[in-house]
Structure formats: structure tokens, C-alpha cells
């Protein structure tokens, strides 16, 4: 029984201890909630106090009463702990800077930077370097102090700003440093334009416009150049210098509007417009009142007209008249008058003759245009040319190379016919068939006048045949030789005769050439000849003039040739002096023996004859 009472007592004590401990914990939790609701601070002399005045220790405590009771007094006085002094807070400055208002991170208008010191403690410092290298430094120490930089402090090019904070000891505050690069380009690029002859000159068909742009040393530099002719885009380039071909046509003397638009990388733009004067065509001219190559028996009035779609420079007329007797005169130019945008001049053609007129006009761009016309007053037949020059000719081949306009001259339209040996001949065809041929050209003009030209000619492709008379190739002639040179065709001609390298004098009227040669030794005759068609030939002939032989030499010669051929004896004797002497002696003996035999025979013959 006593044991049970002790166990119950211990349980009650434990329960009371647990109850007291829970009450202390709830008190501390309540104090913390109050501190949180107050912003986590208690301002007491500028310091943050997050602690309460109660100091609760762990252990047993009084049992929590059922109703509100006074807190249990501690057993003895407790000294309050002295609160720690909080660190001085440093708030970061405010930095205000507008975003770049240009492209590529550039400011095209000068910006303004504002720095505000918002902290009770510490110092805000800054350093500004402008585009020219100038430096501005400063510091802000009081709460609310501010510094403004710009826009006048900013320069073209790269500007930089650095801002940081320092504490009371002069050390840099962590995470307070800030730097920024500000690129400034507020100036538009400069544009220069020029052309080869200047921008105010007139050009033919096209002109090259040269463009050079500059954005300065500190500018953002050129991003693009665009060229326009009117509203038409001619071309673009990223280069700072370029050339554009302008081919748009001016109208009524008004120049073509040419615009060059330039943008730099910051977005600054500039545009320059000029006028260029381009003419694509020469003046428009006309000879009116007549038909070209007209044949008329009545007087004709000619009207000369010249105009240009831009600026007409000059207009002149030259009119030459060839009379029936061949006299030539130039007609006086009459007064020019204006008819709208054109210039007009009139002439009367009343006298007989051939009128050849030419109208020439030029414009401001330097274009020149001419127009000519021919008029015959009184009728004449067409003129066929060059055919008579062919008549009786000798040619190696035939080809009519003259154009139709060169062959037939007439002052109206005409029909024509060209034949060779009775067959239609296409001009330009090459004919090589030898023999006699007939060439015929006929023409009939619009007035019915007729003309005909005929020619007979010879095609000869055979070279001349050169004939040597009374002489033969390799012949031997005693003391002298008389020979003739002639041609097989008497129509051919000998051009040159050379005897032993000496050119002989020719008689142009002679067809046969005779020469006599008396000098001993070898001789060569060379002859050149040509015919009327231009065929050429050459021939040469060699012969020998020898001394006349005695009877004895004539007798010895066949014996010598029989027993010792000259060619063989020469070969055997060459290089063999002894053998040659022996054989020569042997030949001499044979010759003497033969001569003796002949002499004896002659004596016997004479005796018998007696």
C-alpha cells in the first residue's frame, strides 16, 4: 500500500514539472511574436533591440493555475543583460541614366546622369571621363545629396562613368561599385558628291556618280549608303565610298533628281539631293517634202526639221547641186524659224540637176545626228558601175565583191538582175572555170528608166609556157651559141631574162628575144614570165661553150672515152699518184699508137689515090 502511494506521488510531481516547463515556452513564443509584429526592431537610442527583458531559464516551475495569476517572482534579483550595439547600415546610392536612344548602343542625343546618396552612413564617390579624355570626380556624403552629369559634360565618342561607396574607414563597400560606358554620336555623316564632268554637265546615256561619306574620327562610322534616281533605288553599299551608275533620262531639259541617303551605325541620317543631266538619244531630225532618191520634173520644196527632247544645240544644212554639165554649187542656207519645240528651214529645188543634201543637228549632251537625201530634178537612167572595168580583163578567178548599193546608183527604188553566162549570179560567188565569160547587170527604176551593163572577160589559171629555141639543156657548143627565148602564148609577157646572173634589157614590144654567147665555160639562162591574168612561171637552162677541137683531138676523144672513161679515170687517179702516172702513160702510148695507125692509113690512101 505504501508503495503505491509513493508511485502516485512521483507521477504527480513529474506532471507538475512538465506543466511549468510548457508555460515558460509559451511565454517566450509570445514575446517573439510581439517582436515580429513590431518590425523586428525596438528603437532604443538608434539601435535594434530584438530581445525581451525576461530571462527564462530551464527547470521546474510552479503549476499553472486554472485562472489568471501573477507571474511567479524569481527567488532572487536577476541582472539584465546589456544589448549588443548593431552595425551601422549603409544603403546603396541611386543611379539614374537613360537607355541609349540610338542604334548599336549609341546615344544620338546627349544623355544626363543623376547620382543620389541615400544612406545615413558612408560616402558615394564617382569618376566621369568624357570622349576627349577630360575627367570629373566627386563625392556625396549627406543623405539626399545628388550629382548631375550632362548633357554638356558629354563629348562625341566613348564616355565612361564609375560609381562606388566607401565606409567611414575609407574601405570600399562590397557590391557598391558600378561602371558604365556611354557611346555618344549626335552628328550626322558628311556627304560629298561629284561626277566626271561635274554635276551640272550633260552626259550621254549614263553618268557615274561618286559618293564619299565621313562620320568623323569619333563617330560610329558609316553603316549604309543608298542612292536613288527619283524614287527608284539605284543601289546600296556598306562602304564609306562608292560609285553609282545613273542612267535615267532627263526630260525637257530637266535634270534627273538624284538622292544619296546615308545612315551611320548610331542611326544618324543625312540626305543630299542633286540633279544630273542625262540624254539618251541624239536629236530627232527629218528632211520632209520629198522622197529620198526621188526623180521629178517639177520643182520641189524641202523642209528641214530638227528637235530634241532636252536641249537642241545647233542645226545646219548643206545642199550640193550638180548640174547637167557637171558644174557643182552649194545652195545658200535659208533662215531657221521656230515651230513649237522644233527648228524649221525650207529650200526650193527648181533647177535641173542632182541635189545631195545633208541635215546635221547636235544637242546639249554632245549627241550628233545627220541625215542625207538625194533628189533629181529631170529624169535620168540608173547608173551601173564597175561592170565596164571588167570588160576585156584576164583574171585567175571571178568574184563580184561590190555591194548592190555600190553597183547600182539611182535616185528611186529599182529592180535589178545580175547574170553570168546567162544564168542568175549571186554576188560574192567565186568562179574559177577557165574560158571566156559574159557578165550582165540590168536595172529598172521606179520611173521606168532602164540601164544595162555587159562585160566579157577571160578566166585563165594556166601559167605561161616558156620556150627555148636553138638550144638544149646541157648542150655543148663550140666557140659560140645563138639561142632564142619566146612564149607559147603571144598574149603572155616575159618579165625578166638573166644570163649568168646578169639581167638583160628587154624590148617591151618584142615577143621573141635572141642572144649570142661566145665565152667558154658553163652558162645558165633564167627566164620569168607572166600572163594578163597574173599567172607566173619561171624556167632556167644550162649549156657549155667549148673551144673548137682539132682533127687529132676529135680522133683521140672517142679512143680516150672508150678505154679510159673520164669519170672512172678521175676516181681511180684520186689519191693514187703512182698508179695515176702509170695509167696516164699507158693511155698516152695507146693514143700515139692510134695516131700512128691513122697516119699510116692516110699515107696509104694517098698513094692509092695517086
ZINOR-V240431 format. One record per helix or strand. SS is the DSSP state (H for helix, E for strand). FROM is the first residue (numbers start at 0). TO is the last residue. Records with the same first field share a line. If there is no record, write none. Layout:
BEGIN
SS: FROM-TO  FROM-TO
END
This chain:
BEGIN
H: 1-36  386-389  403-406  550-562  565-572  576-608
E: 42-42  47-47  93-96  105-106  111-115  122-128  134-139  145-149  156-165  171-171  177-183  189-194  201-203  206-213  221-228  231-236  240-245  250-250  253-253  255-263  268-278  283-287  293-295  299-306  311-321  327-329  336-338  341-348  352-362  367-376  382-383  393-394  397-398  407-408  413-419  422-423  429-430  434-444  449-458  465-468  475-477  480-486  492-498  501-502  511-516  520-529  535-545
END
